[in-house]
Amino acid sequence: MSTDTLDTTITGTAEDRALKAKHAAMWASGSYPTVVDDVVAALGGVLVDSVDIRPGQHVLDVAAGTGTSALPAARRGADVTATDLTPELLDVGRADATREGLTITWRTADAEALPYPDGAFDVVLSAIGVMFAPHHQRAADELIRVCRPGGTIAVLNWTPEGFIGQVFATLKPYAPPPPPGASPAPLWGRADHVRRLFGDRVTDLVAHQQTLHVDRFTDGVDFREFMKTNYGPTIAVYRSIADDPAKVAALDADLAALGDRFLTDRAMQWEYLLVTARRV
């Protein structure tokens, strides 16, 4: 079974709250669960396996989405809590947990203002989630704060040079300017950036670049249409240029070309950075 905590904990200024509400709505658009099921589901298991989660550990999955890390952690017998800004994604994970008979606590919460006391968890995880919190230092501070001394922090994020990093680079010229103070999500895919964010508050930091094998797409057009239909950030950019057919056509061509460039024998390798560290 799963347990639910439905209160939100988004804090900050009115402008910040509006930004977080916009982010939550973006990820609720399209069908991110389809992206998970068809492409990225394996990454949660990779992250959980990397830190060898054990029965009885208190585990927090931050920016959990549909629970790609929370579910495999719970299967290992951990006491798991999953948080995300977007309740619609948590609803999908909650249903999956119920079908499997897994006990997970689901909570709508902001990665930059987690509603937990200092040192509450043995393991703090995030797979391609916390990278999208706009203020990287705030998010990193929260990951560290809620992890107990001696506990483990593990994050898995797309690299700037890898395929999804290049998707965001392709979208950028067509997208509205980011809000002041926001940092590009793929920076979390650079080991030096993560080291700066964590600073001397962690030890034993290990970073590995790895790839996700993706054989879902036949060509660049197939990839583009999948992202236009299902992936919130892509949908948001297309909505922002919907009144400009020339820009839509140009972005269509750019995304299809990018997909074709990364496809070899109908498969892609999507690069990510896996970082593990121990809190001092």
C-alpha positions as CSV (number, residue, x, y, z in Angstrom):
1,M,0.0,0.0,0.0
2,S,1.0,3.6,-0.2
3,T,0.5,6.5,2.2
4,D,-0.2,10.0,1.1
5,T,0.7,13.4,2.4
6,L,-1.1,16.0,0.2
7,D,0.0,19.3,1.7
8,T,2.3,21.5,-0.4
9,T,5.4,23.1,1.0
10,I,6.4,25.5,-1.8
11,T,7.9,28.6,-0.2
12,G,9.7,31.8,-1.2
13,T,8.5,35.0,-2.7
14,A,5.3,35.3,-4.7
15,E,7.4,35.4,-7.9
16,D,9.1,32.2,-6.9
17,R,5.8,30.5,-6.0
18,A,4.4,31.5,-9.4
19,L,7.5,30.0,-11.1
20,K,7.1,26.7,-9.2
21,A,3.4,26.6,-10.2
22,K,4.4,27.1,-13.8
23,H,7.0,24.3,-13.5
24,A,4.5,21.9,-12.0
25,A,2.0,22.6,-14.8
26,M,4.7,22.1,-17.4
27,W,5.5,18.6,-16.1
28,A,1.8,17.8,-15.9
29,S,1.3,18.6,-19.6
30,G,1.7,15.9,-22.2
31,S,2.4,12.5,-20.7
32,Y,5.6,12.3,-18.8
33,P,4.6,8.8,-17.5
34,T,4.9,7.7,-21.2
35,V,8.4,9.1,-21.3
36,V,9.2,7.1,-18.2
37,D,7.6,3.9,-19.4
38,D,9.0,4.0,-23.0
39,V,12.5,5.4,-22.3
40,V,13.9,6.4,-18.9
41,A,12.4,4.0,-16.4
42,A,15.6,2.0,-16.0
43,L,17.5,5.1,-14.6
44,G,15.8,4.8,-11.2
45,G,17.0,1.3,-10.7
46,V,20.5,2.3,-11.8
47,L,20.6,5.0,-9.1
48,V,19.2,2.8,-6.4
49,D,21.6,0.0,-7.2
50,S,24.6,2.4,-7.2
51,V,24.1,3.0,-3.4
52,D,22.9,-0.5,-2.6
53,I,19.9,0.5,-0.6
54,R,19.1,-1.9,2.2
55,P,15.9,-2.9,4.1
56,G,14.9,-0.5,6.8
57,Q,16.8,2.5,5.5
58,H,15.0,5.9,5.5
59,V,15.1,7.0,1.8
60,L,14.0,10.3,0.3
61,D,13.4,10.5,-3.5
62,V,13.5,14.2,-4.4
63,A,11.7,15.4,-7.6
64,A,10.6,11.9,-7.8
65,G,8.2,12.2,-10.7
66,T,6.3,8.9,-11.0
67,G,8.7,7.3,-8.6
68,T,11.4,5.8,-10.8
69,S,13.8,5.7,-7.9
70,A,11.2,5.4,-5.1
71,L,9.7,2.2,-6.4
72,P,12.9,0.2,-6.8
73,A,14.0,1.5,-3.3
74,A,10.8,0.3,-1.8
75,R,11.2,-3.1,-3.5
76,R,14.5,-3.5,-1.6
77,G,12.6,-3.0,1.7
78,A,13.5,0.6,2.4
79,D,11.2,3.1,4.2
80,V,10.7,5.4,1.2
81,T,9.3,8.9,0.9
82,A,8.8,10.4,-2.6
83,T,8.4,14.2,-3.2
84,D,7.6,16.2,-6.3
85,L,6.2,19.6,-7.3
86,T,3.7,17.9,-9.7
87,P,1.0,16.0,-7.9
88,E,-0.3,14.4,-11.1
89,L,3.0,12.6,-11.5
90,L,2.9,11.4,-7.8
91,D,-0.6,10.1,-8.5
92,V,0.8,7.8,-11.2
93,G,3.6,6.5,-8.8
94,R,1.0,6.1,-6.0
95,A,-1.1,3.8,-8.3
96,D,1.9,1.8,-9.3
97,A,3.0,1.3,-5.7
98,T,-0.5,0.2,-4.8
99,R,-0.6,-2.4,-7.6
100,E,2.7,-3.8,-6.3
101,G,1.7,-3.7,-2.6
102,L,4.6,-1.3,-1.8
103,T,4.4,1.2,1.0
104,I,5.7,4.6,0.0
105,T,4.8,8.0,1.4
106,W,4.0,10.5,-1.4
107,R,4.2,14.2,-0.8
108,T,3.9,17.3,-3.0
109,A,6.9,19.4,-2.1
110,D,9.5,21.8,-3.5
111,A,13.0,20.5,-3.9
112,E,14.3,23.9,-2.8
113,A,12.3,23.8,0.5
114,L,11.9,20.2,1.6
115,P,9.4,19.8,4.5
116,Y,11.7,17.6,6.7
117,P,14.0,18.2,9.6
118,D,17.7,18.1,9.4
119,G,19.3,14.7,9.0
120,A,15.9,12.9,8.6
121,F,17.1,10.4,6.0
122,D,19.8,7.8,5.5
123,V,19.8,8.1,1.7
124,V,18.7,11.1,-0.4
125,L,18.2,10.4,-4.1
126,S,17.2,12.2,-7.3
127,A,17.2,10.8,-10.8
128,I,16.8,13.4,-13.6
129,G,14.6,15.4,-11.2
130,V,16.4,17.9,-8.9
131,M,18.3,19.2,-12.0
132,F,15.2,21.0,-13.0
133,A,14.8,23.0,-9.8
134,P,15.8,26.5,-11.0
135,H,18.1,27.5,-8.1
136,H,20.8,24.9,-8.0
137,Q,22.4,25.9,-4.8
138,R,19.2,26.0,-2.8
139,A,18.3,22.5,-4.1
140,A,21.8,21.1,-3.3
141,D,21.6,22.7,0.2
142,E,18.3,20.9,0.8
143,L,19.6,17.5,-0.4
144,I,22.5,17.8,2.1
145,R,20.4,19.3,5.0
146,V,17.9,16.4,5.1
147,C,20.6,13.7,4.9
148,R,22.0,12.5,8.2
149,P,25.7,12.8,8.9
150,G,27.3,9.8,7.4
151,G,24.3,9.2,5.1
152,T,24.4,9.0,1.3
153,I,23.4,11.5,-1.4
154,A,23.1,10.2,-5.0
155,V,22.0,12.1,-8.0
156,L,21.7,11.1,-11.7
157,N,21.4,13.9,-14.3
158,W,21.7,14.5,-18.1
159,T,25.0,15.9,-19.2
160,P,25.2,19.1,-21.3
161,E,27.1,17.4,-24.0
162,G,24.8,14.3,-24.1
163,F,21.7,13.9,-26.1
164,I,19.1,15.4,-23.7
165,G,21.5,18.2,-22.9
166,Q,21.7,18.9,-26.7
167,V,17.9,18.8,-26.8
168,F,17.8,21.6,-24.3
169,A,20.4,23.5,-26.3
170,T,18.3,23.1,-29.4
171,L,15.2,24.4,-27.6
172,K,16.9,27.4,-26.0
173,P,16.9,29.8,-28.9
174,Y,13.1,29.3,-29.3
175,A,12.2,29.4,-25.6
176,P,11.3,32.5,-23.5
177,P,14.3,33.8,-21.4
178,P,14.7,32.0,-18.1
179,P,13.7,33.9,-14.9
180,P,16.5,35.8,-13.1
181,G,18.7,33.6,-11.0
182,A,17.7,30.3,-12.7
183,S,20.5,28.0,-13.8
184,P,20.5,25.7,-16.8
185,A,19.3,22.2,-15.7
186,P,22.1,20.3,-17.6
187,L,24.8,21.9,-15.4
188,W,23.9,19.2,-12.9
189,G,25.5,16.8,-15.4
190,R,29.0,18.3,-14.8
191,A,31.0,16.9,-12.0
192,D,32.7,20.1,-11.2
193,H,29.4,21.9,-10.9
194,V,28.0,19.3,-8.5
195,R,31.3,19.4,-6.4
196,R,30.9,23.2,-6.1
197,L,27.3,22.9,-5.0
198,F,28.1,20.3,-2.4
199,G,31.4,21.8,-1.3
200,D,33.0,20.5,1.9
201,R,29.8,19.2,3.3
202,V,30.3,15.8,1.6
203,T,33.2,13.4,1.3
204,D,33.9,10.4,-0.9
205,L,32.3,12.1,-3.9
206,V,32.4,9.8,-7.0
207,A,31.2,10.8,-10.4
208,H,30.7,8.5,-13.4
209,Q,29.5,9.3,-16.9
210,Q,27.3,6.5,-18.2
211,T,24.8,6.1,-21.0
212,L,21.2,5.0,-21.3
213,H,20.6,2.8,-24.4
214,V,17.4,4.0,-26.2
215,D,16.0,2.1,-29.1
216,R,12.5,3.6,-29.0
217,F,12.8,5.8,-32.1
218,T,13.0,5.0,-35.8
219,D,14.3,8.4,-36.9
220,G,14.5,12.0,-35.9
221,V,11.0,12.8,-36.9
222,D,9.7,10.0,-34.7
223,F,11.7,11.3,-31.8
224,R,10.5,14.9,-32.4
225,E,6.8,13.9,-32.5
226,F,7.2,11.8,-29.3
227,M,8.7,14.8,-27.5
228,K,6.1,17.2,-28.8
229,T,3.3,15.0,-27.6
230,N,4.7,13.8,-24.2
231,Y,7.6,15.9,-22.8
232,G,6.6,18.9,-20.8
233,P,9.6,21.2,-21.6
234,T,9.3,20.6,-25.3
235,I,5.5,21.2,-25.2
236,A,6.1,24.5,-23.3
237,V,8.5,25.8,-26.0
238,Y,6.2,24.9,-28.8
239,R,3.3,26.6,-27.0
240,S,5.4,29.8,-26.7
241,I,6.0,30.0,-30.5
242,A,2.6,28.7,-31.6
243,D,1.7,32.0,-33.2
244,D,4.9,32.0,-35.4
245,P,4.7,29.2,-38.0
246,A,8.2,29.9,-39.3
247,K,9.7,29.3,-35.8
248,V,7.6,26.2,-35.4
249,A,8.9,24.8,-38.7
250,A,12.5,25.7,-37.9
251,L,12.3,24.0,-34.5
252,D,10.7,21.0,-36.1
253,A,13.6,20.7,-38.5
254,D,16.2,21.3,-35.8
255,L,14.8,18.6,-33.4
256,A,14.5,16.1,-36.2
257,A,18.0,16.7,-37.4
258,L,19.3,16.4,-33.8
259,G,17.5,13.0,-33.4
260,D,19.0,11.8,-36.7
261,R,22.5,12.9,-35.7
262,F,22.4,10.8,-32.5
263,L,20.7,7.7,-34.1
264,T,22.9,4.8,-35.1
265,D,21.3,1.6,-36.3
266,R,18.0,2.9,-34.8
267,A,19.5,3.3,-31.3
268,M,20.7,6.2,-29.3
269,Q,23.0,6.5,-26.3
270,W,21.8,9.2,-23.8
271,E,24.6,10.3,-21.6
272,Y,24.1,11.1,-17.9
273,L,26.3,11.7,-14.9
274,L,25.9,9.6,-11.7
275,V,27.2,11.2,-8.6
276,T,27.4,9.6,-5.1
277,A,28.7,11.2,-2.0
278,R,28.6,10.8,1.8
279,R,27.5,13.6,4.0
280,V,30.1,14.8,6.5
